[in-house]
Amino acid sequence: MNNCGISRWDDPKDINARLKNLTSQPIWEVDDDYYQNTVLKYYDEKCKESHAVFEESQKYIPGGVQHNLAFNKPFPMCMSKANGAYLYDKDGNKYIDFLQAGGPTILGSNYEVIREKVIELLNDCGPVTGLLHESEMLIAREINKHMPNVEMFRMLGSGTESVMASLRIARIATGKKRIIKVGGAYHGWSDQMVYGLKIPGSRNLLESHGIPGSCFGKTDEVRPNDLDMLERMLKLNRLKGGTAAVLLEPVGPESGTRPVAHEYNKGVRELCDKYGALLIFDEVVTGFRVALSGAQGYFDVVPDLTIFGKIVAGGYPAAGGVGGKKEYAGLMAAGLATGKHRAYVGGTLSANPLSCIAGYTAIKEIERTNACEVAGRMGDRLCDGLKGLIDKYGLPFVAYNQGSIVHLECTGAMSFDFSSMSFLKSALGLLKHKDMMYVRKDSMERMGAAYMANGIVTLAGSRLYTSLADTPEIIDEALNRFEEVFKHVKKTDKGLL
């Protein structure tokens, strides 16, 4: 496949067995001496400007940061410069960047070609006009070129908005109301989707504060990688008016944190056809990262609708959109009300010229540079190196990757699963393990702090994104820094019931 970044697909049974081994024993983490006298000393002595900004921010920003990814132990780093594979904080410290803004910058941060095109547009047009701009057509046509299943595309402001639009379309198209999502997946923060986040089986028991229970009345959750449970839910929903759509991340929830079998998506496609539900792929992360054709191209599965985000604006704001077959995507037609049933979507800054031209240029550059494959090879190199270090130091940690999406599980904080058709069973399982899960989450963040103190930026200490900017030399240097952390890892007496 042209410009595909995935060279191998690990068996989820093997990964899950290793994760179960990880969570069945006490936590392994950097020892107290190293954490206190090296890690925290780094922040105290080398990151004073970041700390000062954070202290001031807490006076005006809830929690001191505007984005969930920005918070890390012992306090958030304030970044002042991004370039390629590196980030620089306000104190001038340099970091290898495996966060890549949460995934959108597969070309590397602040990519020059996109930046120049954006500056050109700003000089000529400005960021927004409120009227049609040629770049809107260019990005929609370019997406269709690489993802033929996306016959039409509507650009929106975020992945959250795009999910909301897709569910509205599905309900209009099918005349049904219920939505099935895969447990543990994040599909934005709209009321109906803050359900089963992070931990499968958690339903509305973890993150749904401030949301009336009635908002989840038409939302169902099933276990990842379990076609039997999905079919049972589809059958049950026949008695409740039917399922409008099944929504999933094709590589597994949380960007493959819960991996699925290679044939899983084809099985879901067959069940959707059997029960008259639309299949919606959330490709916010995977679209133009795992392959130019997306995960749908890699798995050779045709979804009815596709959710976009991240890369679709080339690392610039207003990254979101939904597309698919004309008969479905066409239900979002803009304009004055016609009296016909349509999915009402909007947004003053949606599809603004700046975001459209950045996204169009990014996709063109991904094709020109073969970025998915290059970043995928670096993901393989990083993952293989981490596996070697794990074996060298006799650690129970788990490393695996889907191309440029690399997972490093040191505590297994998100590896629990309480999925059940019974709400009571799910709730009891979650209640029993809740305190222990938070202890493991704290340890995961402690490991993330140790990586940062050694010049490596990760996503919460457990996920890493490689990019076109990464080279074998950069990856090898990162592995040297990981080894410096692993040298100080010890088995504790924490993390068990």
PEFEN-V541513 format. One record per backbone hydrogen bond with DSSP energy under -0.5 kcal/mol. NH is the residue of the N-H (numbers start at 1). CO is the residue of the C=O. Records with the same first field share a line. If there is no record, write none. Layout:
# PEFEN-V541513
NH = CO  CO
This chain:
# PEFEN-V541513
4 = 1
5 = 290
6 = 290
7 = 5
14 = 11
15 = 11
16 = 12
17 = 13
18 = 14
19 = 15
20 = 16
21 = 17
22 = 18
23 = 19
24 = 20
25 = 22
27 = 494
28 = 410
29 = 490
31 = 488
35 = 31
36 = 32
37 = 33
38 = 34
39 = 34
40 = 35
42 = 38
43 = 39
44 = 40
45 = 41
46 = 42
47 = 43
51 = 47
52 = 48
53 = 49
54 = 50
55 = 51
56 = 52
57 = 53
58 = 54
59 = 56
60 = 57
61 = 57
64 = 61
65 = 62
70 = 67
71 = 68
79 = 77
80 = 88
81 = 88
83 = 86
84 = 109
86 = 83
87 = 95
88 = 81
89 = 93
90 = 78
92 = 89
95 = 87
96 = 455
97 = 85  95
98 = 96  457
102 = 99
103 = 99  100
105 = 100
106 = 104
108 = 105
109 = 84
111 = 108
115 = 111
116 = 112
117 = 113
118 = 114
119 = 115
120 = 116
121 = 117
122 = 118
123 = 119
124 = 120
125 = 121
126 = 121
136 = 133
137 = 133  134
138 = 134
139 = 135
140 = 136
141 = 137
142 = 138
143 = 139
144 = 140
145 = 141
146 = 142
147 = 143
150 = 147
151 = 149  324
152 = 324
154 = 322
155 = 153
156 = 320
162 = 158
163 = 159
164 = 160
165 = 161
166 = 162
167 = 163
168 = 164
169 = 165
170 = 166
171 = 167
172 = 168
173 = 169
174 = 170
175 = 171
177 = 242
178 = 242
179 = 218
180 = 245
181 = 179  220
182 = 247
183 = 222
184 = 196
185 = 182
187 = 185  188
193 = 190
194 = 190  191
195 = 193
196 = 203
197 = 203
198 = 184
199 = 197
200 = 198  416
202 = 199
205 = 202
211 = 208
212 = 210
215 = 212
216 = 213
217 = 214
219 = 216
220 = 179
222 = 181
226 = 223
227 = 225
230 = 226
231 = 227
232 = 228
233 = 229
234 = 230
235 = 231
236 = 232
237 = 233
238 = 234  235
239 = 235  236
240 = 237
241 = 238
242 = 237
244 = 178  242
245 = 178
246 = 278
247 = 180
248 = 280
250 = 248
252 = 249
256 = 252
257 = 253  254
258 = 253
259 = 257
260 = 251
264 = 261
267 = 263
268 = 264
269 = 265
270 = 266
271 = 267
272 = 268
273 = 269
274 = 270
275 = 271
276 = 272  273
277 = 272
278 = 244
280 = 246  278
281 = 279  305
282 = 248  280
283 = 281  307
287 = 283
288 = 291
289 = 286
290 = 286
291 = 286
292 = 3
294 = 291
297 = 293
298 = 294
299 = 295
300 = 296
301 = 296
303 = 301
304 = 279
305 = 279
306 = 323
307 = 281
308 = 321
310 = 319
311 = 284
312 = 309
313 = 310
314 = 311
315 = 310
316 = 313
319 = 157
320 = 156  318
321 = 308
322 = 154
323 = 306
324 = 152
325 = 304
328 = 325
329 = 325
330 = 326
331 = 328
332 = 329
333 = 330
343 = 331
344 = 342
345 = 343
350 = 347
352 = 349
354 = 127
356 = 352
357 = 353
358 = 354
359 = 355
360 = 356
361 = 357
362 = 358
363 = 359
364 = 360
365 = 361
366 = 362
367 = 363
368 = 364
369 = 365
370 = 366
371 = 366
374 = 370
375 = 371
376 = 372
377 = 373
378 = 374
379 = 375
380 = 376
381 = 377
382 = 378
383 = 379
384 = 380
385 = 381
386 = 382
387 = 383
388 = 384
389 = 385
390 = 386
391 = 387
392 = 388
393 = 389
394 = 391
395 = 390
398 = 409
400 = 407
402 = 405
405 = 402
406 = 404  464
407 = 400
408 = 462
409 = 398
410 = 408
415 = 412
418 = 200
423 = 421
426 = 422
427 = 423
428 = 424
429 = 425
430 = 426
431 = 427
432 = 428
433 = 429
434 = 430
437 = 433
438 = 434
439 = 435
440 = 436
441 = 437
442 = 438
443 = 439
444 = 440
445 = 441
446 = 442
447 = 443
448 = 444
449 = 445
450 = 446
451 = 447
452 = 448
453 = 449
454 = 450  451
455 = 452
456 = 451
457 = 96
458 = 456
459 = 463
460 = 458
462 = 459
463 = 459
464 = 406
465 = 98
466 = 404
468 = 106
470 = 467
475 = 471
476 = 472
477 = 473
478 = 474
479 = 475
480 = 476
481 = 477
482 = 478
483 = 479
484 = 480
485 = 481
486 = 482
487 = 483
488 = 485
489 = 486
490 = 29
492 = 27
